Amino acid sequence: MKVNGTLVNYYFHCRRQCYLFGNRMNMEDNSEEVKIGKAIHEERNNRENTELAIENIRLDKLTGEYLTELKKSDADPVAAKWQLLYYLKVLKEKGIERKGKLEFAEKNKTGKKTVLLELTGDT
């Protein structure tokens, strides 16, 4: 299996979930939370028509300055951060350099609505 954003996210969120997903045993297809997240993405993409697929990754929104990743909530901002950094790395390898922006549709515990990231030698 090729690495994609979901796999990177699961690696930082839960190694068992990463293993299962990597071996095509996705247990979340029937999850209400996953359905809500997909509905949020579909609603936004229908309104803005911004989702872009490059090889095996799907980018929520790419502008001249930012690569934006939309998340349902900020329940695991670390996993979301690494997923976005992976996307930034893939783009950089293709000669496209952008800053990253995480947007959370629902606030959870931290109260953060948007997080800005940049791909550096330290990340």
Buried (B, 14 or more C-beta within 10 A) or exposed (E): EEEBBBBBBBBBBBEEBBEBBBEEEBEBEEEEEBEBBEEBBEEBBEEEEBBEEEEEBBBBBBEEEBBBBBBBBBBBBEBBBBBBBBBBEBBEEEEEEBBBBBBBBEEBEEEEEEBEBEBEEEE
